[in-house]
Amino acid sequence: MPGELELLRRRGFTFDKAKGQNFLVDPGVAPRMARLCGADKSCGVLEIGPGAGVLTRALAGVAGKVMAVELDSRLLPVLEETLAGLDNVTVVQGDILTLDLPALIGSHFGDMPVHVCANLPYYITSPIVMRLLESRLKPASITVMVQKEAAQRLCAPMGTRTCGAVTAAVRYWAEPRMLFPVARGAFYPVPNVDSAVLRLVLRAAPPVEVADEAFFFRLIRAAFGQRRKTAANAVSAGLGMEKPHVQAAMERAGIVPNARAENITLEGYARLAGELGL
């Protein structure tokens, strides 16, 4: 990365904390991510936030095509220089949360299997992961570097203290696996936290059956919305339901009355959604 840093300095680039800009400088991390993301020359890779293009170059070496989506227009001339000569890379300027991803992916990759590989900004990790999981894109896998605590939450088993609402969504759509830790010194500017790389392999079908996915996730968000309360109190407040009604549904679903959101498994939430949705 020293060459990229010098290029950024030469162009007068200043890092934007509001955009979570911490660029990889450790030369060993990007190639390792590229090797583990699951792509080969028959696949396409969507990268989010290429920065100065360090991971992009590594991905170009393993995948048939790479499309990198960059929000910061100031980085486009930098990427034009750092990615020069890589004819299998396309850079798109835009916001990953508002772009029509299925249309973009379809027009660029065609029938290729698509993997996602990215160093995600810490402040927007969950919205991006949820956008990828819930979209019609359905990538074969999602390999991302995120804040260590976020990685632990995304990979946590349901029914444990570390899990959260996003954990349930991840477990519903994919099988998560922690790949390797990344020390804060691997970035410039150096962040105040360590990171980790994880991989989500999309499921062919969810592990539980629910009649109404939208209500299922509303229920989970309500339960985790007030973690200090019991699940019955949190769901009652979050969904505007009478507490005795929620408690009776929990009893029918086999959930103890004083359970908190993190004590309930994915199967438990599916049963409770079925009882409350009657």
C-alpha positions as CSV (number, residue, x, y, z in Angstrom):
1,M,0.0,0.0,0.0
2,P,2.9,2.5,0.3
3,G,2.6,3.4,-3.4
4,E,-1.2,4.0,-3.0
5,L,-0.6,6.2,0.0
6,E,1.9,8.2,-1.9
7,L,-0.6,8.5,-4.8
8,L,-3.3,9.7,-2.4
9,R,-1.0,12.3,-0.8
10,R,0.1,13.5,-4.3
11,R,-3.6,14.0,-5.2
12,G,-4.3,15.8,-2.0
13,F,-6.7,13.2,-0.8
14,T,-7.9,13.5,2.8
15,F,-9.6,10.6,4.6
16,D,-13.2,11.2,5.5
17,K,-14.1,9.8,9.0
18,A,-17.8,10.2,8.2
19,K,-17.4,7.7,5.4
20,G,-15.5,5.3,7.6
21,Q,-12.4,5.5,5.4
22,N,-9.6,3.3,6.8
23,F,-7.7,1.7,3.9
24,L,-5.8,-1.6,4.0
25,V,-2.0,-1.2,4.2
26,D,-1.1,-4.8,5.3
27,P,0.0,-6.5,2.0
28,G,-1.0,-10.0,3.3
29,V,-4.7,-9.3,4.1
30,A,-6.2,-8.6,0.7
31,P,-4.7,-11.6,-1.1
32,R,-5.9,-13.9,1.7
33,M,-9.5,-12.4,1.5
34,A,-9.5,-12.9,-2.2
35,R,-8.4,-16.6,-1.9
36,L,-11.0,-17.3,0.7
37,C,-14.0,-15.5,-0.9
38,G,-14.9,-18.6,-3.0
39,A,-14.5,-17.0,-6.4
40,D,-12.6,-18.4,-9.4
41,K,-12.3,-17.4,-13.1
42,S,-15.9,-18.6,-13.8
43,C,-17.3,-16.2,-11.2
44,G,-17.9,-12.5,-10.7
45,V,-17.1,-10.5,-7.6
46,L,-18.9,-7.4,-6.3
47,E,-16.6,-5.3,-4.1
48,I,-18.1,-2.5,-1.9
49,G,-15.8,0.5,-1.1
50,P,-12.6,-0.3,-3.0
51,G,-10.8,2.7,-1.5
52,A,-7.4,2.8,-3.3
53,G,-7.9,-0.6,-5.0
54,V,-5.7,-2.9,-2.9
55,L,-8.4,-5.6,-2.5
56,T,-9.7,-4.9,-6.0
57,R,-6.4,-5.9,-7.5
58,A,-6.2,-9.1,-5.5
59,L,-9.8,-10.0,-6.6
60,A,-9.0,-9.3,-10.2
61,G,-6.4,-12.1,-10.0
62,V,-8.8,-14.8,-8.8
63,A,-12.2,-13.8,-10.4
64,G,-13.4,-13.6,-14.0
65,K,-14.9,-10.2,-13.5
66,V,-14.9,-7.6,-10.7
67,M,-17.3,-4.7,-10.2
68,A,-16.2,-2.3,-7.5
69,V,-18.8,0.2,-6.2
70,E,-17.3,3.3,-4.6
71,L,-19.3,6.1,-3.0
72,D,-16.6,8.7,-2.9
73,S,-16.1,10.3,-6.3
74,R,-12.7,11.7,-5.2
75,L,-11.4,8.2,-5.4
76,L,-12.3,7.6,-9.1
77,P,-9.1,9.1,-10.5
78,V,-7.1,7.2,-7.9
79,L,-8.7,3.9,-8.9
80,E,-8.2,4.7,-12.6
81,E,-4.5,4.9,-11.9
82,T,-4.1,2.0,-9.4
83,L,-6.3,-0.4,-11.5
84,A,-4.8,0.5,-14.9
85,G,-4.3,-2.5,-17.1
86,L,-6.9,-4.7,-15.3
87,D,-9.4,-5.2,-18.1
88,N,-11.7,-7.5,-15.9
89,V,-12.4,-4.7,-13.4
90,T,-15.2,-2.1,-13.6
91,V,-15.6,0.7,-11.1
92,V,-19.1,2.1,-10.5
93,Q,-19.6,5.4,-8.6
94,G,-22.7,5.2,-6.3
95,D,-24.2,4.3,-3.0
96,I,-24.6,0.5,-2.4
97,L,-27.7,1.2,-0.3
98,T,-29.6,2.9,-3.2
99,L,-28.3,1.4,-6.4
100,D,-30.5,-1.2,-8.2
101,L,-28.1,-4.0,-7.4
102,P,-30.0,-6.9,-9.2
103,A,-30.2,-4.9,-12.4
104,L,-26.6,-3.8,-12.1
105,I,-25.3,-7.2,-11.3
106,G,-27.4,-8.8,-14.1
107,S,-26.1,-6.4,-16.7
108,H,-22.5,-6.7,-15.7
109,F,-22.1,-10.4,-14.8
110,G,-24.9,-12.1,-16.8
111,D,-25.3,-15.7,-15.7
112,M,-22.0,-15.8,-13.7
113,P,-22.2,-16.9,-10.1
114,V,-21.5,-13.7,-8.0
115,H,-19.6,-13.5,-4.7
116,V,-19.3,-10.4,-2.6
117,C,-16.0,-9.4,-1.0
118,A,-15.4,-6.1,0.7
119,N,-13.8,-4.2,3.5
120,L,-17.0,-2.6,4.9
121,P,-17.1,0.8,6.7
122,Y,-17.8,0.1,10.3
123,Y,-20.6,2.5,10.7
124,I,-22.8,1.0,8.0
125,T,-21.9,-2.7,8.3
126,S,-25.4,-4.0,9.3
127,P,-27.4,-2.0,6.7
128,I,-25.1,-3.2,3.9
129,V,-25.2,-6.9,5.0
130,M,-29.0,-6.7,5.3
131,R,-29.3,-5.1,1.9
132,L,-27.3,-8.0,0.3
133,L,-29.2,-10.7,2.2
134,E,-32.6,-9.3,1.5
135,S,-32.1,-8.3,-2.2
136,R,-33.0,-10.4,-5.2
137,L,-29.2,-10.5,-5.8
138,K,-28.7,-13.7,-3.8
139,P,-24.9,-13.9,-4.0
140,A,-23.3,-17.3,-3.6
141,S,-21.3,-15.9,-0.6
142,I,-20.5,-12.7,1.2
143,T,-16.9,-12.3,2.5
144,V,-16.5,-9.1,4.5
145,M,-14.0,-7.4,6.8
146,V,-15.8,-5.7,9.7
147,Q,-15.2,-4.5,13.2
148,K,-14.3,-7.5,15.4
149,E,-17.3,-7.0,17.7
150,A,-19.6,-6.8,14.7
151,A,-18.1,-10.0,13.3
152,Q,-18.7,-11.8,16.6
153,R,-22.3,-10.6,16.7
154,L,-23.0,-11.6,13.0
155,C,-21.5,-15.1,13.7
156,A,-23.0,-15.6,17.1
157,P,-25.3,-18.6,17.6
158,M,-28.9,-17.7,18.3
159,G,-29.8,-18.1,22.0
160,T,-26.5,-16.7,23.2
161,R,-25.8,-13.3,24.9
162,T,-23.8,-12.0,21.9
163,C,-26.6,-12.4,19.4
164,G,-28.8,-9.5,18.1
165,A,-31.5,-8.9,15.6
166,V,-29.0,-8.8,12.8
167,T,-27.7,-12.3,14.0
168,A,-31.2,-13.7,13.4
169,A,-31.4,-12.3,9.9
170,V,-27.9,-13.7,9.1
171,R,-28.8,-17.1,10.4
172,Y,-32.1,-17.1,8.5
173,W,-30.5,-16.3,5.1
174,A,-26.9,-17.7,5.5
175,E,-24.4,-19.9,7.3
176,P,-21.8,-17.6,8.9
177,R,-18.2,-18.5,9.6
178,M,-15.3,-16.4,11.1
179,L,-12.2,-16.6,8.9
180,F,-9.4,-14.7,10.5
181,P,-8.7,-11.6,12.7
182,V,-7.1,-8.4,11.4
183,A,-5.2,-6.1,13.8
184,R,-5.9,-2.4,13.7
185,G,-2.4,-1.7,12.5
186,A,-3.3,-3.3,9.1
187,F,-5.1,0.0,8.2
188,Y,-4.3,3.6,7.5
189,P,-5.4,5.8,9.3
190,V,-5.3,3.3,12.2
191,P,-8.8,2.8,13.6
192,N,-9.4,2.4,17.4
193,V,-10.7,-1.1,17.0
194,D,-9.5,-4.5,15.7
195,S,-11.3,-6.2,12.7
196,A,-12.1,-9.6,11.5
197,V,-13.0,-11.3,8.2
198,L,-16.1,-13.5,8.0
199,R,-17.9,-15.4,5.3
200,L,-21.6,-15.9,4.8
201,V,-22.6,-18.7,2.5
202,L,-26.2,-18.2,1.3
203,R,-28.6,-21.0,2.2
204,A,-30.7,-22.7,-0.5
205,A,-33.7,-22.4,1.9
206,P,-34.1,-20.9,5.4
207,P,-33.7,-23.3,8.3
208,V,-37.2,-22.4,9.7
209,E,-40.6,-22.0,8.0
210,V,-42.5,-18.8,8.6
211,A,-45.8,-17.8,7.0
212,D,-44.9,-14.1,6.9
213,E,-41.2,-13.1,6.7
214,A,-41.9,-9.4,7.2
215,F,-43.8,-10.0,10.4
216,F,-41.1,-12.6,11.6
217,F,-38.4,-9.9,11.3
218,R,-40.6,-7.2,12.9
219,L,-41.1,-9.5,15.8
220,I,-37.3,-10.1,16.2
221,R,-36.6,-6.4,15.9
222,A,-39.2,-5.6,18.6
223,A,-37.8,-8.3,20.9
224,F,-34.2,-6.9,20.6
225,G,-35.3,-3.3,20.6
226,Q,-35.4,-3.2,24.4
227,R,-32.9,-5.8,25.5
228,R,-33.0,-4.9,29.2
229,K,-36.7,-5.9,29.3
230,T,-38.1,-9.4,29.0
231,A,-39.0,-10.4,25.5
232,A,-42.7,-10.3,26.5
233,N,-42.5,-6.7,27.5
234,A,-40.3,-5.7,24.5
235,V,-42.6,-7.4,22.0
236,S,-45.7,-6.0,23.6
237,A,-44.3,-2.5,23.4
238,G,-42.7,-2.9,20.0
239,L,-45.7,-4.5,18.2
240,G,-48.4,-2.7,20.2
241,M,-49.9,-5.9,21.5
242,E,-51.3,-6.6,25.0
243,K,-48.7,-8.2,27.2
244,P,-51.1,-11.1,28.3
245,H,-51.6,-11.9,24.6
246,V,-47.9,-12.0,24.0
247,Q,-47.2,-14.1,27.1
248,A,-49.9,-16.6,26.1
249,A,-48.4,-16.9,22.7
250,M,-44.9,-17.5,24.2
251,E,-46.3,-20.2,26.4
252,R,-47.9,-22.0,23.4
253,A,-44.6,-21.6,21.5
254,G,-42.7,-23.3,24.4
255,I,-40.8,-20.1,25.5
256,V,-40.4,-19.4,29.2
257,P,-42.3,-16.3,30.3
258,N,-39.2,-14.4,31.6
259,A,-37.1,-15.1,28.6
260,R,-35.1,-12.2,27.1
261,A,-34.5,-11.7,23.4
262,E,-31.1,-13.3,23.4
263,N,-32.5,-16.4,25.1
264,I,-34.8,-17.3,22.2
265,T,-33.6,-19.5,19.3
266,L,-34.5,-18.9,15.7
267,E,-36.9,-21.8,15.9
268,G,-38.5,-20.2,19.0
269,Y,-39.0,-17.0,17.1
270,A,-40.6,-18.9,14.2
271,R,-43.0,-20.6,16.5
272,L,-43.8,-17.3,18.3
273,A,-44.4,-15.5,15.0
274,G,-46.8,-18.3,14.0
275,E,-48.7,-17.9,17.3
276,L,-48.9,-14.1,17.3
277,G,-49.8,-14.1,13.6
278,L,-52.9,-16.2,14.1
